[in-house]
Amino acid sequence: MSKITRLGNELYTGRKSIDFVGRRWLWYTISGVIVVVAILALTLKGLNWGIEFTGGAEFRVTTPGQTVSQDEVDQVRQEVAATGIDAASAPVVSSSGTDTILVQTEPLTDAESVTVTQVILDVTGGTESDFSQSEIGPSWGAEVAQRALLGLGVFLVLVTLFIWAYFREWKMSVAALVALAHDLIITTGVYALSGFEVSPATVTGLLTILGFSLYDTVVVFDKVRENTKDLRARRTTYAAAANLAVNQTLVRSINTSIVALIPVGCILYVGVVQLGSGAMKDLALALFVGMAAGVYSSIFIATPLVAHLKSSESEVQAAERRAKARERQQADRYATVPSFSEDMPITDEPGAGGEPGAEGTPVGGASGSSGARPEASGRGRVAPASRGPVQQSSASGRQQPTRQPRSKRGKK
């Protein structure tokens, strides 16, 4: 733990730094590959829409006085899938409460419904009075999808206005929206690759991860704004200041994401391994993938993209030029010293007399002559002409005053 604390302090103070902004094209490439894979999965394989979106049949059986176990739920799932009915080949079986089993399948004919009903009753030992069947139409699922899209649109508009009003920077709004789109595409692509069922719980999870991704992005952007407030006074560039902001919030982002992902991972494990199906699994997968993608996008996508968009501004370019000039000056401070040539004037200490051509007297002129001096090296300015030769000061022979204690001042 002490090593992590020391690393966080070194990253915050800038003694150690990871170049996130300078390697932005590497992060763009990695994210681009992941997004392309997700889009291909959505295009070729598609999403496994749940019964709430496509419609189907739902069977409910109650076993009074008997607690439903997970083994019984798994047995019902296996027996229904073994009926040979295509619409019931992948049933969704879950428990509701302590004494009820729910079975959801694709739309069935009357004969197929009778077969499935008999299998469920045989496995559970229930009776006709404990059994109920209902048909779910796709209209409700379409309404859920429409409401989800409406909520997503309102959320994106509010996000854009909030970031623009808080940071006064539309480029940060664009970067935040790109990061949100990045997280949504990756999460839906993972759903398509895994084959998990898309249920209303999935929609809830997708809307939840938008807030988490935005939260981490705003934290990093706030630090970027603080570091780039006055580039001339800080003697740095926008890219360097933004990269320092990411390093300063890196440990915090990792810690908060780990704290959030551990319980979500436990819920995902219980939903997949122990329960096998249900809303818990769908919600946990969306949250787990979305949170991980949100942390990644806030560090590797949002901030480098802001620095990329700001690189065309005149103030940022001027800071870049000043930084390059300082680097050249610090690299070799004597690089601008003129080299010796045979026709250079030979001079001695100021004030020394002599014949023309002798040491201390410029060739072709008198000693102490005034005139424009050579151009000062390193700054690009011409030093003012000297008023005369430097002479011995008349005050050099007098005794100089010394500082005395306050108690002895004015006393002899």
N, C-alpha and C positions, 0 to 999 in steps of 0.2 A: 504493500500500500504506500510506503514511503517513496518508492521509486516512481509510482504513478503521480504522487503529489509533487515530487521534484520535477518530473517531466512537464506537468501542467504549469508549474511556475516558470520553467524555462521557456515554454511555448508562449506564455502570456507576456513575459518580458522581452521576447525576441532573441534570447541567446541561442535558442534552437528554433528552426523554422522548416516547415514542409511546404514546398512550392506548389500550392494548389492552383493559383491563378496562372503562373507561368506555364504549367503543363495542361492548360485547358483543352488543347486539341486532343490530348490523350484521353481525357475524361469525356469529351464529346464523342470520340470514336467508340469508347466502351459503351456509353449510354445509347449511341446510335445502333450498335449491334444488338443490344438487349431489346430496344424498342422494335427493331425490324423483326426479331424472332417473335416477339409478342404479337405484332400485327399479322405475321404469317400464321401463327397459331389461331388467332381469331378468324382469319380468312379461310384457312384450310380445314381446321377442325371445328371451330365454332364453339359457342357456349352451350352448356348443358342446362337448358332452362327448366326450372321446376314446374310442378303442377299448377302453381299459382299463376304462371304466365302462359302456359300452353293449354291448360284445362286437363281434366282427367277424372278418375274415380277415387273416392276416399272411403275406406272401410274402418269402422270403429267397433271394437269389441271390448266389453267390460267383464271382468272376472270378480264379482263381489266376494269379499272375504279372503281374497288371495292376492298377494303382492306379486306384481309382475317383475320378473328378473331379466337381466340382460341376456342370459342364455335362451330364455323363451322368445325374446325379441329376435335374436339371431336365428332361431329355429324357424320362426314364422317367415322371415326373409328368405331363407333357403328353400322352404317348401313352396312358397308362392313363385319364386323364380324357377323352380323345377317343374311347374305345370306345363311348360312348353308354349305358353302364350307369349307372343312377341311383345305385346303391350305391357305385360307383367314380368318381363325378363329382368328388369332392374328396379324392383319396388323400393320405395322409401318407407321403412318401418321404424317407428319410434314409440316410446312410451309416453303417456300423458297422465301425470299424477302417479299414483301407486298401483292402480288396478285397471288401467285402460291401455290398449294397444291401438295405434293408428297405422294403417297401411294405405299408401298412396301409389297409384299406378297411372299409366296413360289411359286415354279413353278406351273403354271395353264395350263389347257387344253384350246383349242380354245373356247369351249362353256362356260367355267368358266370365261375366260377373257371377253367375251361379257357381261356376267351377272354383273361382277364387274364394268365394264366400264359404264353400264347403271345406276347402283346405284350411282356411283360418279357424273355422269352428272345430275341426278335427284336432288341430295342434293345440289350441287354447282350451278345448273342452267346454266352450261356451254354448249357449242355447240361442234360439232365434230372438228371444226377448232381450238378450244382452247384446244384440248385434244391430248395427245401423249402417246404412250406405247412403252416400250423397255424391252428386255429380258437381264438379267445379268447372265453370265455363272460363274461357280465356279472357272474357271482358274485364274481369276484376284484375287480372294480371296486367292487362294493357293499361288500365287506370293507374295501377301502382307504378308502372314504368313511366307513364306520362307525368305523374306527380314527382317522381324522382328526377326526371330531366328538368322540370320546372324549378325544383329546389336547387339543382346544380347550376342552372343559369342565374338564378337570383344570387346564389352564393358567389359566383365568379364576378358578377357586377359589383357586389358589395366589397369583395376583396380588392378589386381594382381601385375603387373609390377610396377605400380605407388606406391603402398603401400610398396612393398619390397624395392624400390629405396629410398623412403622418410624415412621410419622408419628403414631400414636395418634389418627387422625382418619378416621372412616368416610366423611365427605363427600369426602375426597380419593380414596378407593377408588371411590366412585360416579363421580366426574369422570373418573378413569382408565379405567374400564370404558366410559363413554360415548365417550371418545376412541378406544378400541380398536374398538368397534362402528362408529364413524364411518369408521375406516380400512378395515375389512373390507368394509363396504357399498360404499364408493367403488371399491375395488380390484375386487371382483366385478362392479360395474356397468361398469367400463372393459373388463373381459373380455367382457361381453355385447355392448357397443357395438362393440368391435374385431373380434369373431368369432373370436378366438384359441381354439385348442383347449384344453380343460381336461384336463390329464394329471396323473399323480402328481407331476410336477415342479411343477405349479401349486399343489398342496396343500402341498408342501414350502415353496414361496415364501410362501404365505399364513401358515403357521405361523412362518416366520422374521420376517416384518414385525411380528408381534405383539411380539416381544422388542425390536425396534428402536424401535417406537413407545413402548413402556413405558419403555425406557431414557431417552429424551429427556424424557418426562413426569416421571419421578422426579427427574431433574436439576433441572428447573424447580421442582418441588414442594419440594425440599430448600432451595432459595434462598428460596422463599416462607415456609417455616417459620422460617428464620433471620431474615428481615426482620420477621416478625409475632410475634416471641417476646414482646415487652413493648411493647404499643401506647401505654400511658400514658407510659412513659419516653421513647419515641421521638417522642411528640407527633405522631402521624400516624394515618391510618385503615387498616383492613385492605385496602381496595381500592387505596389508594395504595401501600402496601407490597408488595402482590402485583404491581401493575403495574411497580414498580421492579425486582422480581425477574425479570420477563419481559424487561425492557430490559437487565438485567445479563447474562442468559444468551442474549440474541438473537444477538449476533455469534458466540458459540460454537456455537449450534445451526445457524446458517447455514453456518459453516465445516465442521463435521463432516458435515452433510448433503451439501454439495458434494463433499467428499472421498469420501463413500460412493456418491454418484450417478454420478460420472464413470466409474468402472470398470463399474458395472452398466449404464450407458447404452452403453458400448462393447460389452458382451456382447449387449445387446439389438439393437444395430445389426448385429453380425455374424450373430446368429441370424435376423434378419428379412431383411436385404438380401442377405447372402452365402449363408447356408445355406437360408433359406426356410422351414424347419420344424425340428422336433426339440425335445428337452427344454430345450435352452439358451434358446430363444426363450420358452418358457412360463415358465420360472423367472425369467428376466430381467425380463419384463413385470410379474410379480407383485411382485418386489423393487423395481423402479423406482417403480411407482405407490404401493406401500405405504409406502416410505420417504418419498416426497414428502408423502403424506397424513399420515404420522406426525409430521413436523416441523410441518406446518400445524396439526394438532389440538393438539399440546402447547402451542403459542403462542396460538392463537386460540380454542380450545375448552376445554381442560382447566382452565387457570388462571382465565379469566373465569367458568367455571362454578363453580369452588370459591369465588370471591369472591361469586358470586350466592347460593350455598347458605349461606354464612356470614353474609350480610347480616341474617338474622333473629335472630342471637344477641344477647343483652343487652350483652355486652362490646363487640362490634363496633358496635352502635348507640350505646353511650355514647361510643366513640371518634369516631364520626361527629358527635355533638352537640358534643363538645369542639372538634373541628376547625372546625365551622361558627361556634362562638362566637369562636374565634381569628380566623377570617376577618373576622367583623364588627368585631372590635376593631381589627384591623390596617387595615381599610378606612378607618375614620375614628375616630381616637382621641379626638376631641373631640365625638363625636356625643352623648355622655351629659352634657355640661356643661349645667346649667339655663340657660334663657334669662332675660333681665332682665324684671322686672315692676315696676310702680309701688309695690307694697306690700312689696317686699323690704326688710329692715333694712339700714341704712347703717352700716358699721363702719369703723374706722381700724385702725392697727397696734395689736396687743395692748399693754396697759399704758398707753395714752394716756388721760388723764382728760378730762372735759368734761361739759357739761350734757346732759341727755337731749335727743336729737334732733340734737345737734351731731355733726360728723364725728368718728368714732372711738368714738362711744357708740351702742349699739343703741337704736332708737326704742322707748320704753316700758320701758326698763330701765337699770340702772346699769352703769358701766364695769367690765369684768372680771368680770361676773356669770357664774357657772357654770351649766351646763345641757347638755342633749343637743344636739350639733352636727348640722348637716344631714347627710343620708345621703351617704356617700362615693360618688362617681360611678364607674361601670365595674365595681365588684366586688360591689355589692349588700349591703354590710355597713354598720352604723352605727358611727361612730367613738366611742371612749369620751369621757365628759365631762371637760373640762379641770379641773385642780385649782386653778388660779388664774392670774392674769395673768403673762405672761412678763416677768421683770425682768432688770436688768443683773447679770451674774455678778460676784462679788467677786474671782474669780481672773483677771479680764481684765486687771488692771493689773500683775500679777506677771510676772517674766521666766520664760519657759517653758524647760524643759530642752532641751538639744540633744544629739544623738548624737555621741560622740567615738570616735576610734579605740581599739582595745583597749590599745595601748601607753600611752596617756595617761589611761586610766581610773584614778581614785583618786589622781592626782597633782595638785598645785597649782602 
